[in-house]
């Protein structure tokens, strides 16, 4: 394997419209160019077999006998993306004597869009557009999170969504991926924070009960 080289460009900006407010907007652009990067051997196809004839072995009738799947150097791999996020935070104010009962609420939503993603495996092969709907790669990703917490108690609800994709196939046609959605709920409770008599117990002292779904 040859030595690779990677170049990157990253630009980020943050806006906080209110001096004492809990609203913050982040915008970021990222681009990376990799030359001779190390990658696994791509999925077997006629063009890949033509580019790596020494990696593929077939018998006289054309049946596949062996594939040398050791890592290879990619001629080039270029990607760029735009990332936006909005963060909110609003604590509930209480008097100093009840500060341990104050609730803190936080919420965030993040969107990442892939602008370009191209890959060239070897000289002589066409450049692959990973976002052209042929590789199954998602173009958009959206995630969000809401958290409510106080001393000894809290809960977090989060979710993530990715746009669908299309993976080009052979004679059987392409595979279509529906947009996947994942949601999570996490809670915790520290009993000794609410029942002071438990602080002296060896079992309950410092214990945290949590539930993740």
N, CA and C atoms as a LAMMPS dump frame, in Angstrom:
ITEM: TIMESTEP
0
ITEM: NUMBER OF ATOMS
639
ITEM: BOX BOUNDS ff ff ff
-5.0000000000000000e+02 5.0000000000000000e+02
-5.0000000000000000e+02 5.0000000000000000e+02
-5.0000000000000000e+02 5.0000000000000000e+02
ITEM: ATOMS id mol type element x y z
1 1 1 N 0.84 -1.197 0
2 1 2 C 0 0 0
3 1 3 C 0.874 1.246 0
4 2 1 N 0.449 2.239 -0.774
5 2 2 C 1.2 3.483 -0.877
6 2 3 C 0.775 4.451 0.224
7 3 1 N 1.631 5.402 0.509
8 3 2 C 1.326 6.408 1.507
9 3 3 C 0.269 7.355 0.954
10 4 1 N -0.744 7.653 1.765
11 4 2 C -1.824 8.516 1.331
12 4 3 C -1.647 9.949 1.793
13 5 1 N -2.525 10.814 1.291
14 5 2 C -2.497 12.224 1.653
15 5 3 C -3.942 12.719 1.768
16 6 1 N -4.205 13.51 2.78
17 6 2 C -5.553 14.035 2.989
18 6 3 C -5.486 15.538 3.237
19 7 1 N -6.368 16.262 2.561
20 7 2 C -6.485 17.701 2.739
21 7 3 C -7.927 18.02 3.145
22 8 1 N -8.074 18.945 4.081
23 8 2 C -9.4 19.271 4.564
24 8 3 C -9.605 20.759 4.745
25 9 1 N -10.851 21.168 4.615
26 9 2 C -11.232 22.558 4.824
27 9 3 C -12.49 22.56 5.691
28 10 1 N -12.484 23.346 6.75
29 10 2 C -13.609 23.403 7.666
30 10 3 C -13.902 24.863 8.013
31 11 1 N -15.153 25.282 7.835
32 11 2 C -15.595 26.634 8.162
33 11 3 C -16.801 26.523 9.09
34 12 1 N -16.762 27.23 10.215
35 12 2 C -17.83 27.16 11.199
36 12 3 C -18.199 28.553 11.675
37 13 1 N -19.48 28.738 11.931
38 13 2 C -19.975 30.016 12.448
39 13 3 C -21.029 29.733 13.517
40 14 1 N -21.041 30.577 14.551
41 14 2 C -21.999 30.43 15.634
42 14 3 C -22.691 31.766 15.869
43 15 1 N -24.002 31.711 16.031
44 15 2 C -24.793 32.91 16.269
45 15 3 C -25.583 32.713 17.55
46 16 1 N -25.447 33.679 18.473
47 16 2 C -26.218 33.682 19.716
48 16 3 C -26.971 35.013 19.769
49 17 1 N -28.249 35.038 19.368
50 17 2 C -28.968 36.307 19.201
51 17 3 C -29.229 37.058 20.497
52 18 1 N -29.328 36.367 21.624
53 18 2 C -29.633 37.038 22.878
54 18 3 C -28.46 36.881 23.842
55 19 1 N -28.111 37.959 24.515
56 19 2 C -26.932 37.963 25.378
57 19 3 C -27.058 36.95 26.503
58 20 1 N -28.22 36.911 27.132
59 20 2 C -28.433 36.009 28.254
60 20 3 C -29.381 34.862 27.879
61 21 1 N -29.641 34.727 26.623
62 21 2 C -30.583 33.693 26.203
63 21 3 C -29.922 32.349 26.003
64 22 1 N -30.754 31.347 25.87
65 22 2 C -30.248 29.996 25.683
66 22 3 C -30.431 29.488 24.277
67 23 1 N -30.394 30.372 23.287
68 23 2 C -30.57 29.996 21.887
69 23 3 C -29.236 30.16 21.168
70 24 1 N -28.823 29.12 20.458
71 24 2 C -27.548 29.173 19.737
72 24 3 C -27.7 28.434 18.407
73 25 1 N -27.267 29.061 17.336
74 25 2 C -27.325 28.492 15.996
75 25 3 C -25.91 28.277 15.48
76 26 1 N -25.649 27.07 14.98
77 26 2 C -24.332 26.736 14.427
78 26 3 C -24.473 26.33 12.961
79 27 1 N -23.572 26.82 12.147
80 27 2 C -23.524 26.471 10.727
81 27 3 C -22.092 26.095 10.395
82 28 1 N -21.922 24.97 9.727
83 28 2 C -20.574 24.52 9.401
84 28 3 C -20.495 23.893 8.023
85 29 1 N -19.385 24.133 7.35
86 29 2 C -19.104 23.538 6.035
87 29 3 C -17.8 22.763 6.148
88 30 1 N -17.787 21.559 5.584
89 30 2 C -16.581 20.728 5.653
90 30 3 C -16.337 20.071 4.301
91 31 1 N -15.075 20.065 3.916
92 31 2 C -14.673 19.408 2.675
93 31 3 C -13.382 18.646 2.912
94 32 1 N -13.287 17.459 2.348
95 32 2 C -12.078 16.647 2.499
96 32 3 C -11.733 16.008 1.165
97 33 1 N -10.441 16.002 0.851
98 33 2 C -9.908 15.371 -0.356
99 33 3 C -8.827 14.387 0.066
100 34 1 N -9.031 13.131 -0.255
101 34 2 C -8.064 12.094 0.1
102 34 3 C -7.492 11.479 -1.169
103 35 1 N -6.188 11.326 -1.187
104 35 2 C -5.484 10.7 -2.31
105 35 3 C -4.771 9.456 -1.791
106 36 1 N -4.897 8.37 -2.496
107 36 2 C -4.283 7.089 -2.113
108 36 3 C -4.752 6.633 -0.733
109 37 1 N -5.991 6.956 -0.413
110 37 2 C -6.542 6.496 0.844
111 37 3 C -6.723 4.985 0.859
112 38 1 N -6.641 4.391 2.037
113 38 2 C -6.767 2.945 2.171
114 38 3 C -8.23 2.568 2.333
115 39 1 N -8.666 1.559 1.577
116 39 2 C -10.047 1.118 1.622
117 39 3 C -10.1 -0.381 1.355
118 40 1 N -11.226 -0.97 1.733
119 40 2 C -11.451 -2.374 1.405
120 40 3 C -11.71 -2.51 -0.086
121 41 1 N -11.489 -3.679 -0.63
122 41 2 C -11.758 -3.934 -2.038
123 41 3 C -13.241 -3.708 -2.302
124 42 1 N -13.598 -2.889 -3.297
125 42 2 C -15.019 -2.627 -3.569
126 42 3 C -15.769 -3.902 -3.933
127 43 1 N -17.092 -3.789 -3.878
128 43 2 C -17.937 -4.918 -4.237
129 43 3 C -17.622 -5.374 -5.661
130 44 1 N -17.568 -6.669 -5.841
131 44 2 C -17.155 -7.24 -7.122
132 44 3 C -18.125 -6.846 -8.232
133 45 1 N -17.579 -6.291 -9.288
134 45 2 C -18.347 -5.909 -10.472
135 45 3 C -17.433 -6.073 -11.677
136 46 1 N -17.975 -6.067 -12.9
137 46 2 C -17.111 -6.21 -14.079
138 46 3 C -16.007 -5.161 -14.143
139 47 1 N -16.324 -3.895 -13.781
140 47 2 C -15.298 -2.855 -13.858
141 47 3 C -14.227 -3.054 -12.783
142 48 1 N -14.628 -3.477 -11.578
143 48 2 C -13.65 -3.741 -10.523
144 48 3 C -12.785 -4.936 -10.909
145 49 1 N -13.362 -5.961 -11.466
146 49 2 C -12.59 -7.127 -11.88
147 49 3 C -11.608 -6.772 -12.98
148 50 1 N -12 -5.86 -13.86
149 50 2 C -11.098 -5.426 -14.919
150 50 3 C -9.946 -4.596 -14.367
151 51 1 N -10.223 -3.811 -13.309
152 51 2 C -9.189 -2.964 -12.732
153 51 3 C -8.225 -3.745 -11.863
154 52 1 N -8.67 -4.866 -11.272
155 52 2 C -7.827 -5.684 -10.392
156 52 3 C -7.826 -7.137 -10.87
157 53 1 N -7.29 -7.386 -12.049
158 53 2 C -7.317 -8.759 -12.569
159 53 3 C -6.505 -9.732 -11.727
160 54 1 N -5.485 -9.22 -11.025
161 54 2 C -4.665 -10.107 -10.206
162 54 3 C -5.353 -10.489 -8.898
163 55 1 N -6.474 -9.849 -8.565
164 55 2 C -7.193 -10.148 -7.332
165 55 3 C -8.301 -11.184 -7.536
166 56 1 N -8.686 -11.436 -8.785
167 56 2 C -9.823 -12.313 -9.085
168 56 3 C -9.333 -13.539 -9.842
169 57 1 N -9.752 -14.697 -9.409
170 57 2 C -9.377 -15.938 -10.081
171 57 3 C -10.633 -16.702 -10.475
172 58 1 N -10.704 -17.072 -11.755
173 58 2 C -11.834 -17.847 -12.282
174 58 3 C -11.296 -19.08 -13.008
175 59 1 N -12.154 -20.08 -13.138
176 59 2 C -11.744 -21.273 -13.88
177 59 3 C -12.003 -21.075 -15.362
178 60 1 N -11.766 -22.111 -16.147
179 60 2 C -11.903 -22.002 -17.597
180 60 3 C -13.333 -21.701 -18.023
181 61 1 N -14.304 -22.068 -17.203
182 61 2 C -15.702 -21.828 -17.536
183 61 3 C -16.224 -20.507 -16.975
184 62 1 N -15.347 -19.725 -16.35
185 62 2 C -15.731 -18.421 -15.854
186 62 3 C -16.298 -18.407 -14.454
187 63 1 N -16.278 -19.549 -13.771
188 63 2 C -16.788 -19.592 -12.409
189 63 3 C -15.772 -19.002 -11.442
190 64 1 N -16.282 -18.222 -10.491
191 64 2 C -15.425 -17.541 -9.527
192 64 3 C -14.831 -18.54 -8.549
193 65 1 N -13.496 -18.491 -8.399
194 65 2 C -12.806 -19.402 -7.494
195 65 3 C -12.247 -18.683 -6.272
196 66 1 N -11.699 -17.518 -6.463
197 66 2 C -11.01 -16.852 -5.357
198 66 3 C -11.036 -15.344 -5.549
199 67 1 N -11.186 -14.616 -4.43
200 67 2 C -11.115 -13.163 -4.431
201 67 3 C -10.121 -12.737 -3.365
202 68 1 N -9.112 -11.991 -3.764
203 68 2 C -8.146 -11.433 -2.823
204 68 3 C -8.696 -10.103 -2.324
205 69 1 N -9.263 -10.095 -1.125
206 69 2 C -9.98 -8.925 -0.61
207 69 3 C -9.126 -8.049 0.293
208 70 1 N -7.806 -8.13 0.165
209 70 2 C -6.96 -7.243 0.959
210 70 3 C -7.205 -5.785 0.59
211 71 1 N -6.847 -4.9 1.49
212 71 2 C -7.099 -3.474 1.294
213 71 3 C -6.366 -2.95 0.067
214 72 1 N -6.903 -1.861 -0.495
215 72 2 C -6.335 -1.247 -1.678
216 72 3 C -6.171 0.253 -1.431
217 73 1 N -5.467 0.911 -2.332
218 73 2 C -5.372 2.368 -2.335
219 73 3 C -6.403 2.931 -3.31
220 74 1 N -7.232 3.848 -2.837
221 74 2 C -8.148 4.56 -3.712
222 74 3 C -7.421 5.74 -4.337
223 75 1 N -7.627 5.935 -5.623
224 75 2 C -6.95 7.049 -6.275
225 75 3 C -7.404 8.378 -5.683
226 76 1 N -8.708 8.545 -5.459
227 76 2 C -9.199 9.788 -4.874
228 76 3 C -10.547 9.541 -4.201
229 77 1 N -10.8 10.326 -3.174
230 77 2 C -12.065 10.259 -2.437
231 77 3 C -12.372 11.675 -1.955
232 78 1 N -13.406 12.293 -2.528
233 78 2 C -13.727 13.683 -2.222
234 78 3 C -15.15 13.777 -1.672
235 79 1 N -15.287 14.524 -0.572
236 79 2 C -16.592 14.698 0.05
237 79 3 C -16.719 16.104 0.606
238 80 1 N -17.94 16.61 0.585
239 80 2 C -18.238 17.902 1.192
240 80 3 C -19.643 17.847 1.775
241 81 1 N -19.847 18.563 2.888
242 81 2 C -21.138 18.521 3.57
243 81 3 C -21.401 19.849 4.261
244 82 1 N -22.676 20.086 4.535
245 82 2 C -23.126 21.274 5.247
246 82 3 C -23.901 20.817 6.474
247 83 1 N -23.557 21.365 7.628
248 83 2 C -24.163 20.955 8.893
249 83 3 C -24.734 22.161 9.608
250 84 1 N -26.013 22.069 10.002
251 84 2 C -26.687 23.138 10.724
252 84 3 C -27.264 22.566 12.011
253 85 1 N -27.196 23.328 13.079
254 85 2 C -27.758 22.872 14.343
255 85 3 C -28.337 24.049 15.114
256 86 1 N -29.414 23.778 15.843
257 86 2 C -30.061 24.76 16.691
258 86 3 C -30.143 24.194 18.102
259 87 1 N -29.61 24.918 19.071
260 87 2 C -29.579 24.467 20.459
261 87 3 C -30.36 25.438 21.333
262 88 1 N -31.195 24.885 22.204
263 88 2 C -32.01 25.677 23.115
264 88 3 C -31.774 25.206 24.538
265 89 1 N -31.793 26.163 25.454
266 89 2 C -31.656 25.824 26.868
267 89 3 C -32.425 26.859 27.688
268 90 1 N -33.294 26.363 28.54
269 90 2 C -34.057 27.281 29.371
270 90 3 C -34.233 26.697 30.773
271 91 1 N -33.407 27.116 31.727
272 91 2 C -33.566 26.655 33.112
273 91 3 C -34.764 27.315 33.778
274 92 1 N -35.425 26.579 34.665
275 92 2 C -36.521 27.117 35.448
276 92 3 C -35.936 27.73 36.711
277 93 1 N -36.161 29.028 36.924
278 93 2 C -35.556 29.719 38.054
279 93 3 C -36.358 29.483 39.333
280 94 1 N -35.671 29.21 40.42
281 94 2 C -36.274 29.07 41.742
282 94 3 C -35.404 29.824 42.735
283 95 1 N -35.907 29.997 43.966
284 95 2 C -35.122 30.712 44.954
285 95 3 C -33.942 29.858 45.408
286 96 1 N -32.98 30.495 46.065
287 96 2 C -31.731 29.825 46.443
288 96 3 C -31.972 28.644 47.377
289 97 1 N -32.991 28.722 48.214
290 97 2 C -33.241 27.632 49.152
291 97 3 C -33.759 26.375 48.462
292 98 1 N -34.26 26.537 47.265
293 98 2 C -34.785 25.38 46.532
294 98 3 C -33.997 25.138 45.249
295 99 1 N -32.733 25.544 45.215
296 99 2 C -31.934 25.418 43.992
297 99 3 C -31.732 23.972 43.572
298 100 1 N -31.731 23.049 44.552
299 100 2 C -31.536 21.653 44.202
300 100 3 C -32.759 21.063 43.529
301 101 1 N -33.882 21.8 43.509
302 101 2 C -35.091 21.332 42.861
303 101 3 C -35.318 22 41.51
304 102 1 N -34.365 22.805 41.06
305 102 2 C -34.519 23.522 39.797
306 102 3 C -34.401 22.562 38.619
307 103 1 N -35.286 22.733 37.657
308 103 2 C -35.259 21.933 36.439
309 103 3 C -34.459 22.65 35.363
310 104 1 N -33.772 21.869 34.55
311 104 2 C -33.002 22.394 33.422
312 104 3 C -33.478 21.67 32.168
313 105 1 N -33.89 22.444 31.178
314 105 2 C -34.397 21.867 29.931
315 105 3 C -33.454 22.233 28.787
316 106 1 N -33.155 21.242 27.95
317 106 2 C -32.299 21.459 26.786
318 106 3 C -32.897 20.736 25.588
319 107 1 N -32.753 21.344 24.423
320 107 2 C -33.237 20.745 23.181
321 107 3 C -32.276 21.108 22.056
322 108 1 N -32.128 20.22 21.119
323 108 2 C -31.25 20.476 19.972
324 108 3 C -31.772 19.725 18.759
325 109 1 N -31.53 20.291 17.605
326 109 2 C -31.866 19.643 16.343
327 109 3 C -30.727 19.921 15.368
328 110 1 N -30.309 18.887 14.662
329 110 2 C -29.152 18.976 13.762
330 110 3 C -29.507 18.382 12.409
331 111 1 N -29.135 19.083 11.363
332 111 2 C -29.349 18.598 9.992
333 111 3 C -28.018 18.621 9.253
334 112 1 N -27.694 17.503 8.648
335 112 2 C -26.47 17.409 7.85
336 112 3 C -26.823 16.974 6.443
337 113 1 N -26.352 17.715 5.47
338 113 2 C -26.608 17.427 4.062
339 113 3 C -25.289 17.189 3.347
340 114 1 N -25.193 16.075 2.662
341 114 2 C -24.004 15.781 1.856
342 114 3 C -24.134 16.514 0.528
343 115 1 N -23.183 17.378 0.233
344 115 2 C -23.219 18.163 -0.995
345 115 3 C -22.594 17.405 -2.156
346 116 1 N -21.424 16.849 -1.934
347 116 2 C -20.74 16.064 -2.966
348 116 3 C -20.077 14.86 -2.312
349 117 1 N -19.99 13.782 -3.045
350 117 2 C -19.279 12.589 -2.584
351 117 3 C -18.907 11.776 -3.81
352 118 1 N -17.643 11.857 -4.211
353 118 2 C -17.159 11.141 -5.397
354 118 3 C -15.968 10.278 -5.02
355 119 1 N -15.808 9.203 -5.76
356 119 2 C -14.711 8.276 -5.477
357 119 3 C -14.193 7.711 -6.797
358 120 1 N -12.875 7.664 -6.906
359 120 2 C -12.214 7.082 -8.074
360 120 3 C -11.305 5.967 -7.573
361 121 1 N -11.593 4.745 -7.975
362 121 2 C -10.886 3.595 -7.444
363 121 3 C -9.488 3.472 -8.024
364 122 1 N -9.386 3.572 -9.33
365 122 2 C -8.095 3.403 -9.995
366 122 3 C -8.141 4.093 -11.341
367 123 1 N -6.987 4.488 -11.817
368 123 2 C -6.886 5.128 -13.12
369 123 3 C -7.446 4.197 -14.191
370 124 1 N -8.314 4.738 -15.03
371 124 2 C -8.95 3.93 -16.061
372 124 3 C -10.39 3.578 -15.747
373 125 1 N -10.811 3.752 -14.486
374 125 2 C -12.191 3.498 -14.097
375 125 3 C -12.944 4.819 -13.976
376 126 1 N -14.237 4.83 -14.265
377 126 2 C -15.001 6.08 -14.145
378 126 3 C -15.137 6.511 -12.691
379 127 1 N -15.3 7.797 -12.492
380 127 2 C -15.51 8.338 -11.153
381 127 3 C -16.913 7.969 -10.674
382 128 1 N -17.013 7.482 -9.451
383 128 2 C -18.291 7.059 -8.888
384 128 3 C -18.887 8.214 -8.1
385 129 1 N -20.124 8.571 -8.421
386 129 2 C -20.859 9.578 -7.658
387 129 3 C -21.67 8.848 -6.592
388 130 1 N -21.239 8.942 -5.341
389 130 2 C -21.888 8.197 -4.272
390 130 3 C -23.273 8.718 -3.934
391 131 1 N -23.625 9.902 -4.425
392 131 2 C -24.932 10.489 -4.138
393 131 3 C -25.876 10.41 -5.325
394 132 1 N -25.512 9.66 -6.336
395 132 2 C -26.325 9.591 -7.55
396 132 3 C -27.44 8.562 -7.454
397 133 1 N -27.655 8.02 -6.257
398 133 2 C -28.728 7.062 -6.099
399 133 3 C -28.373 5.662 -6.537
400 134 1 N -27.091 5.313 -6.548
401 134 2 C -26.677 3.979 -6.992
402 134 3 C -25.915 3.217 -5.92
403 135 1 N -25.551 3.862 -4.816
404 135 2 C -24.714 3.213 -3.806
405 135 3 C -25.416 3.021 -2.472
406 136 1 N -26.648 3.456 -2.333
407 136 2 C -27.373 3.301 -1.081
408 136 3 C -27.051 4.345 -0.036
409 137 1 N -26.215 5.333 -0.354
410 137 2 C -25.82 6.335 0.623
411 137 3 C -26.899 7.399 0.771
412 138 1 N -27.194 7.789 2.014
413 138 2 C -28.183 8.828 2.288
414 138 3 C -27.583 10.205 2.039
415 139 1 N -28.433 11.096 1.553
416 139 2 C -27.984 12.464 1.311
417 139 3 C -28.249 13.369 2.511
418 140 1 N -29.324 13.077 3.269
419 140 2 C -29.701 13.928 4.39
420 140 3 C -29.787 13.109 5.678
421 141 1 N -29.402 13.746 6.784
422 141 2 C -29.494 13.139 8.102
423 141 3 C -30.021 14.186 9.08
424 142 1 N -31.055 13.807 9.835
425 142 2 C -31.688 14.72 10.781
426 142 3 C -31.751 14.055 12.148
427 143 1 N -31.314 14.752 13.18
428 143 2 C -31.336 14.217 14.536
429 143 3 C -31.784 15.301 15.508
430 144 1 N -32.408 14.874 16.598
431 144 2 C -32.887 15.812 17.602
432 144 3 C -32.866 15.194 18.983
433 145 1 N -32.875 16.04 20
434 145 2 C -32.812 15.558 21.381
435 145 3 C -33.458 16.566 22.312
436 146 1 N -34.221 16.058 23.285
437 146 2 C -34.842 16.872 24.323
438 146 3 C -34.476 16.262 25.671
439 147 1 N -33.986 17.09 26.583
440 147 2 C -33.557 16.621 27.899
441 147 3 C -34.185 17.489 28.984
442 148 1 N -34.703 16.836 30.01
443 148 2 C -35.214 17.521 31.206
444 148 3 C -34.536 16.875 32.408
445 149 1 N -33.899 17.679 33.248
446 149 2 C -33.152 17.112 34.367
447 149 3 C -33.16 18.053 35.561
448 150 1 N -33.013 17.475 36.704
449 150 2 C -32.799 18.185 37.956
450 150 3 C -31.901 17.3 38.8
451 151 1 N -31.555 17.744 39.975
452 151 2 C -30.645 16.972 40.805
453 151 3 C -31.291 15.644 41.197
454 152 1 N -30.715 14.548 40.688
455 152 2 C -31.184 13.218 41.043
456 152 3 C -32.236 12.641 40.134
457 153 1 N -32.674 13.366 39.107
458 153 2 C -33.744 12.875 38.234
459 153 3 C -33.595 13.5 36.859
460 154 1 N -33.845 12.707 35.816
461 154 2 C -33.74 13.252 34.47
462 154 3 C -34.248 12.288 33.424
463 155 1 N -34.532 12.818 32.242
464 155 2 C -35.003 12.01 31.123
465 155 3 C -34.544 12.652 29.827
466 156 1 N -34.215 11.825 28.857
467 156 2 C -33.774 12.295 27.545
468 156 3 C -34.519 11.525 26.461
469 157 1 N -35.088 12.259 25.519
470 157 2 C -35.749 11.656 24.357
471 157 3 C -35.009 12.127 23.111
472 158 1 N -34.604 11.198 22.275
473 158 2 C -33.844 11.555 21.077
474 158 3 C -34.344 10.741 19.888
475 159 1 N -34.071 11.256 18.709
476 159 2 C -34.471 10.575 17.484
477 159 3 C -33.53 10.902 16.35
478 160 1 N -33.507 10.018 15.363
479 160 2 C -32.626 10.209 14.203
480 160 3 C -33.322 9.684 12.951
481 161 1 N -33.201 10.443 11.877
482 161 2 C -33.81 10.088 10.593
483 161 3 C -32.79 10.279 9.488
484 162 1 N -32.77 9.365 8.534
485 162 2 C -31.903 9.469 7.361
486 162 3 C -32.75 9.291 6.114
487 163 1 N -32.419 10.025 5.074
488 163 2 C -33.16 9.899 3.828
489 163 3 C -32.902 8.533 3.205
490 164 1 N -33.826 8.104 2.374
491 164 2 C -33.723 6.794 1.746
492 164 3 C -32.591 6.729 0.74
493 165 1 N -32.317 5.536 0.289
494 165 2 C -31.231 5.333 -0.676
495 165 3 C -31.587 4.279 -1.704
496 166 1 N -30.775 4.207 -2.728
497 166 2 C -30.973 3.241 -3.805
498 166 3 C -29.636 2.586 -4.124
499 167 1 N -29.627 1.282 -4.11
500 167 2 C -28.406 0.525 -4.395
501 167 3 C -28.59 -0.201 -5.71
502 168 1 N -27.773 0.167 -6.685
503 168 2 C -27.889 -0.436 -8.008
504 168 3 C -27.583 -1.922 -7.939
505 169 1 N -28.386 -2.703 -8.62
506 169 2 C -28.191 -4.147 -8.637
507 169 3 C -27.886 -4.654 -10.031
508 170 1 N -27.85 -5.939 -10.145
509 170 2 C -27.573 -6.556 -11.435
510 170 3 C -28.865 -6.891 -12.167
511 171 1 N -29.003 -8.14 -12.561
512 171 2 C -30.173 -8.557 -13.311
513 171 3 C -31.436 -8.514 -12.446
514 172 1 N -31.307 -8.595 -11.145
515 172 2 C -32.469 -8.6 -10.266
516 172 3 C -32.969 -7.201 -9.934
517 173 1 N -32.35 -6.178 -10.45
518 173 2 C -32.8 -4.819 -10.211
519 173 3 C -32.14 -4.2 -8.999
520 174 1 N -32.558 -2.961 -8.696
521 174 2 C -31.956 -2.204 -7.604
522 174 3 C -32.674 -2.469 -6.292
523 175 1 N -31.947 -2.2 -5.185
524 175 2 C -32.523 -2.282 -3.845
525 175 3 C -32.851 -0.874 -3.383
526 176 1 N -34.083 -0.694 -2.896
527 176 2 C -34.525 0.606 -2.405
528 176 3 C -34.599 0.566 -0.89
529 177 1 N -33.953 1.53 -0.236
530 177 2 C -33.942 1.605 1.213
531 177 3 C -34.92 2.684 1.664
532 178 1 N -35.9 2.301 2.479
533 178 2 C -36.818 3.278 3.037
534 178 3 C -36.084 4.134 4.066
535 179 1 N -36.517 5.392 4.241
536 179 2 C -35.859 6.252 5.234
537 179 3 C -35.961 5.651 6.633
538 180 1 N -34.842 5.303 7.253
539 180 2 C -34.884 4.712 8.591
540 180 3 C -35.088 5.771 9.672
541 181 1 N -35.834 5.393 10.711
542 181 2 C -36.09 6.265 11.851
543 181 3 C -35.758 5.495 13.122
544 182 1 N -35.019 6.125 14.038
545 182 2 C -34.683 5.513 15.319
546 182 3 C -34.988 6.506 16.429
547 183 1 N -35.694 6.039 17.476
548 183 2 C -36.011 6.89 18.631
549 183 3 C -35.504 6.202 19.888
550 184 1 N -35.088 7 20.863
551 184 2 C -34.531 6.487 22.111
552 184 3 C -35.097 7.279 23.284
553 185 1 N -35.317 6.58 24.394
554 185 2 C -35.758 7.205 25.63
555 185 3 C -34.87 6.705 26.756
556 186 1 N -34.316 7.641 27.519
557 186 2 C -33.421 7.299 28.627
558 186 3 C -33.842 8.093 29.854
559 187 1 N -33.969 7.416 31.005
560 187 2 C -34.324 8.074 32.261
561 187 3 C -33.403 7.586 33.371
562 188 1 N -33.27 8.398 34.435
563 188 2 C -32.476 7.987 35.587
564 188 3 C -33.077 8.57 36.856
565 189 1 N -32.809 7.895 37.962
566 189 2 C -33.288 8.32 39.271
567 189 3 C -32.246 7.955 40.313
568 190 1 N -31.913 8.908 41.187
569 190 2 C -31.017 8.676 42.309
570 190 3 C -31.858 8.723 43.586
571 191 1 N -32.219 7.57 44.144
572 191 2 C -33.171 7.529 45.264
573 191 3 C -32.756 8.35 46.472
574 192 1 N -31.469 8.363 46.812
575 192 2 C -31.051 9.064 48.029
576 192 3 C -31.226 10.57 47.934
577 193 1 N -31.439 11.105 46.706
578 193 2 C -31.687 12.536 46.561
579 193 3 C -33.092 12.91 47.033
580 194 1 N -34.013 11.963 47.001
581 194 2 C -35.402 12.25 47.348
582 194 3 C -35.796 11.682 48.71
583 195 1 N -35.084 10.677 49.16
584 195 2 C -35.356 10.088 50.47
585 195 3 C -34.064 10.142 51.295
586 196 1 N -33.863 11.226 52.029
587 196 2 C -32.607 11.419 52.768
588 196 3 C -32.262 10.272 53.702
589 197 1 N -33.252 9.548 54.189
590 197 2 C -32.958 8.444 55.105
591 197 3 C -32.184 7.327 54.429
592 198 1 N -32.147 7.314 53.107
593 198 2 C -31.414 6.262 52.395
594 198 3 C -29.926 6.563 52.286
595 199 1 N -29.502 7.776 52.622
596 199 2 C -28.093 8.137 52.472
597 199 3 C -27.185 7.286 53.347
598 200 1 N -27.694 6.844 54.454
599 200 2 C -26.87 6.056 55.375
600 200 3 C -26.86 4.574 55.024
601 201 1 N -27.687 4.168 54.082
602 201 2 C -27.718 2.753 53.698
603 201 3 C -26.602 2.412 52.736
604 202 1 N -25.97 1.278 52.937
605 202 2 C -24.861 0.871 52.072
606 202 3 C -25.341 0.56 50.656
607 203 1 N -26.575 0.115 50.532
608 203 2 C -27.082 -0.26 49.214
609 203 3 C -27.486 0.971 48.411
610 204 1 N -28.201 1.92 49.042
611 204 2 C -28.778 3.036 48.321
612 204 3 C -27.834 4.219 48.163
613 205 1 N -26.813 4.306 48.991
614 205 2 C -25.919 5.452 48.934
615 205 3 C -25.183 5.492 47.599
616 206 1 N -25.389 6.559 46.853
617 206 2 C -24.726 6.726 45.564
618 206 3 C -25.302 5.884 44.445
619 207 1 N -26.435 5.216 44.667
620 207 2 C -27.011 4.357 43.622
621 207 3 C -27.786 5.19 42.621
622 208 1 N -27.699 4.795 41.348
623 208 2 C -28.48 5.424 40.271
624 208 3 C -29.231 4.317 39.539
625 209 1 N -30.537 4.495 39.402
626 209 2 C -31.376 3.585 38.643
627 209 3 C -31.65 4.202 37.285
628 210 1 N -31.466 3.451 36.228
629 210 2 C -31.645 3.985 34.883
630 210 3 C -32.431 3.013 34.015
631 211 1 N -33.119 3.576 33.037
632 211 2 C -33.911 2.791 32.076
633 211 3 C -33.667 3.374 30.692
634 212 1 N -33.284 2.507 29.773
635 212 2 C -33.02 2.927 28.383
636 212 3 C -33.856 2.06 27.451
637 213 1 N -34.607 2.725 26.58
638 213 2 C -35.447 2.032 25.594
639 213 3 C -35.048 2.505 24.203
